[in-house]
């Protein structure tokens, strides 16, 4: 009986090399697949517009599409399904009548609302009943007033406020002018000399004397001219012939 063959220490058995070769061939023969994605067109839609959730890089072996409202297909309500063989939409529990699935897997939203904003997940089933999924985002913003941009509205409001301020300033100016005029007329009436007694005739000399400002009193120029005019007017009404002398000179 001969000695049994023993593999040399540290050597490789022939079947190990065959396994490595088969693994490499299997790896090279695997088809390369690209993960499909979801893109919203437009990325942000105004309320009342239509939005397309476009499915990109969809495999040709897909047999069915299922759209869910949520970040994942598991546990999220089904909007609708689409079977490619019969080309029909199957509505789900979250179907509102505004959604349509196309043969390429894209989902069309019509007349979107603010409540439609959120995550949407597409789940695909291929011929081998393998499942894959991808999620996209739907953004919806409130629509502005037609024909009135935000800048135009701000300009109109600013113009109205400025107009109101100008009208208020004009009214205040007119009221102050009227009050000032009434005050001047009242001062003139108070400074007028008393009327002459019947039968005695008018006096030929006025005893009216207006107080002059003290040396330390700062009297505005317009008040001094107003006071002098009042004195001249009263002397003329009284019938006197004398006139006031210039400032700084005494009477004779």
C-alpha positions in Angstrom: 0.0 0.0 0.0 1.6 3.2 -1.2 1.7 6.4 0.7 -1.4 8.7 0.3 -0.9 11.9 -1.6 -0.5 14.9 0.6 -0.7 18.5 -0.7 2.4 20.4 -0.2 2.5 22.8 2.8 1.3 26.2 1.8 0.2 25.1 -1.7 -3.2 25.7 -3.4 -5.6 22.8 -4.3 -6.8 22.8 -7.9 -10.5 23.2 -7.0 -9.8 26.4 -5.2 -8.5 28.0 -8.3 -11.6 26.9 -10.2 -13.9 28.5 -7.6 -12.0 31.8 -7.9 -12.3 31.8 -11.7 -16.0 31.0 -11.6 -16.6 33.9 -9.1 -14.8 36.4 -11.3 -16.8 35.3 -14.4 -20.0 35.6 -12.5 -19.2 39.1 -11.3 -18.2 40.2 -14.8 -21.5 38.8 -16.2 -23.8 40.7 -13.8 -25.8 43.5 -15.5 -25.0 47.0 -14.3 -28.2 48.7 -13.1 -28.7 52.4 -12.4 -31.0 53.5 -9.5 -33.9 55.4 -10.9 -34.8 58.9 -9.4 -37.8 61.2 -9.1 -37.7 64.8 -10.2 -40.6 67.3 -9.7 -41.3 69.6 -12.7 -41.5 72.4 -11.8 -39.5 72.1 -8.6 -41.9 74.5 -6.8 -45.4 75.0 -8.2 -47.9 77.7 -7.5 -51.3 76.6 -6.0 -53.7 75.6 -8.8 -50.9 74.6 -11.3 -50.0 71.1 -12.6 -46.9 69.2 -11.5 -45.2 66.2 -13.1 -43.2 63.8 -10.9 -40.8 62.5 -13.5 -39.3 59.0 -13.1 -35.8 58.8 -14.6 -33.7 55.8 -15.5 -36.6 53.3 -15.4 -35.6 49.8 -16.4 -37.2 48.2 -19.4 -38.1 45.1 -17.4 -40.6 46.9 -15.1 -44.0 45.4 -15.1 -45.9 47.6 -12.7 -45.7 51.0 -10.9 -47.2 51.9 -7.5 -47.2 55.5 -6.2 -47.5 56.1 -2.5 -47.9 59.3 -0.5 -45.0 59.2 2.0 -41.2 58.8 2.3 -41.4 55.0 1.9 -43.8 52.6 0.2 -44.2 50.5 3.4 -47.0 51.8 5.5 -47.8 54.8 3.2 -51.2 55.1 1.5 -51.4 54.0 -2.1 -52.4 56.7 -4.6 -52.6 54.6 -7.7 -51.0 51.7 -9.5 -50.3 51.1 -13.2 -50.0 47.7 -14.9 -47.9 47.9 -18.1 -49.5 44.8 -19.7 -53.0 46.2 -19.6 -52.1 49.9 -19.5 -54.6 50.8 -16.8 -54.5 53.0 -13.7 -55.7 51.3 -10.5 -56.8 53.9 -7.9 -55.8 53.5 -4.3 -57.0 54.9 -1.0 -55.2 58.2 -1.4 -56.4 58.8 -4.9 -58.2 62.2 -5.4 -59.0 62.0 -9.1 -56.3 64.5 -10.0 -53.5 61.9 -10.4 -52.5 60.1 -13.6 -49.6 57.5 -14.0 -47.9 57.4 -17.4 -46.4 54.2 -19.0 -42.9 55.5 -18.1 -43.8 55.6 -14.4 -44.2 59.4 -14.1 -47.0 60.8 -12.0 -49.0 63.9 -13.1 -50.7 66.1 -10.5 -53.4 68.4 -11.7 -54.5 71.5 -9.9 -52.2 71.1 -6.9 -53.1 72.4 -3.5 -51.1 73.3 -0.4 -52.1 70.0 1.1 -50.5 68.1 -1.7 -47.0 69.2 -0.7 -44.8 66.5 0.7 -42.9 63.3 -0.1 -44.0 60.8 -2.8 -42.5 57.3 -3.4 -42.6 55.2 -6.5 -42.3 51.4 -6.1 -41.5 49.3 -9.2 -42.0 45.6 -9.8 -40.0 43.8 -12.5 -40.5 40.6 -14.4 -38.7 38.7 -11.6 -41.0 40.2 -9.0 -38.1 42.2 -7.5 -39.1 45.5 -6.0 -37.3 48.8 -6.0 -38.4 52.3 -4.9 -37.4 56.0 -5.0 -38.8 59.1 -3.3 -39.3 62.7 -4.6 -40.5 65.9 -3.1 -43.5 68.0 -4.2 -43.3 71.7 -3.2 -46.4 74.0 -3.5 -46.5 77.7 -2.6 -49.4 80.1 -2.3 -50.3 81.9 -5.5 -50.0 85.7 -5.6 -52.8 88.1 -6.6 -52.9 88.2 -10.5 -51.5 91.4 -12.0 -50.3 92.8 -8.6 -46.7 91.7 -7.7 -45.6 92.2 -4.2 -43.5 95.2 -5.1 -46.4 96.9 -6.8 -48.6 96.4 -3.7 -45.9 97.8 -1.4 -45.6 100.8 -3.7 -49.3 101.5 -3.6 -49.5 101.2 0.2 -46.5 103.6 0.5 -48.1 106.1 -1.8 -51.3 106.1 0.1 -49.6 106.6 3.4 -47.5 109.5 2.1 -50.7 111.1 0.7 -52.5 110.8 4.0 -49.5 112.4 5.8 -49.5 115.4 3.4 -53.2 116.0 3.8 -52.9 115.8 7.6 -50.0 118.3 7.5 -52.0 120.7 5.3 -55.0 120.6 7.6 -52.9 121.3 10.6 -51.3 124.3 8.8 -54.7 125.7 7.9 -56.0 125.3 11.4 -52.9 127.0 12.9 -53.2 129.9 10.4 -56.9 130.4 11.2 -56.1 130.3 15.0 -53.3 132.9 14.5 -55.5 135.2 12.5 -58.3 135.1 15.1 -55.8 135.8 17.9 -54.5 138.9 16.0 -58.0 140.2 15.5 -58.8 139.7 19.2 -55.7 141.6 20.2 -56.6 144.5 18.0 -60.1 144.8 19.5 -58.7 144.7 23.0 -56.1 147.4 22.2 -58.6 149.8 20.6 -59.4 152.9 22.7 -62.8 153.3 24.4 -65.4 155.2 22.4 -66.0 158.9 23.2 -68.9 159.9 25.5 -71.9 161.4 23.6 -72.0 165.3 23.7 -68.3 165.7 24.5 -66.9 164.9 21.1 -63.8 162.9 20.4 -60.7 163.8 22.3 -57.9 165.5 20.4 -55.2 163.7 22.2 -54.7 160.0 22.9 -53.5 158.9 26.2 -52.7 155.4 24.9 -49.2 154.3 25.7 -48.0 150.9 24.8 -45.5 149.2 27.1 -42.1 148.9 25.6 -40.1 145.8 26.2 -37.6 145.9 29.0 -33.9 146.1 28.3 -33.5 142.4 29.2 -36.6 141.2 27.3 -35.9 139.8 23.9 -38.9 140.7 21.7 -39.2 139.2 18.2 -39.1 141.7 15.4 -42.5 140.6 13.9 -44.2 141.3 17.3 -42.7 144.8 17.5 -43.9 145.7 14.0 -47.3 144.3 14.8 -47.5 146.4 18.0 -46.5 149.6 16.2 -49.0 148.9 13.5 -51.8 148.5 16.1 -50.8 151.8 17.7 -50.9 153.7 14.4 -54.3 152.1 13.6 -55.8 153.1 16.9 -54.6 156.7 16.6 -56.1 157.0 13.2 -59.4 155.6 14.4 -59.4 158.0 17.3 -59.0 161.0 14.9 -55.8 162.2 16.4 -53.3 163.9 14.2 -50.2 162.8 16.1 -48.1 159.9 15.0 -45.7 157.7 16.9 -42.1 158.7 16.6 -39.4 156.3 15.6 -38.1 154.0 18.2 -35.5 155.4 20.5 -36.9 159.0 20.4 -39.2 160.6 23.0 -42.4 162.5 22.4 -42.6 166.3 22.5 
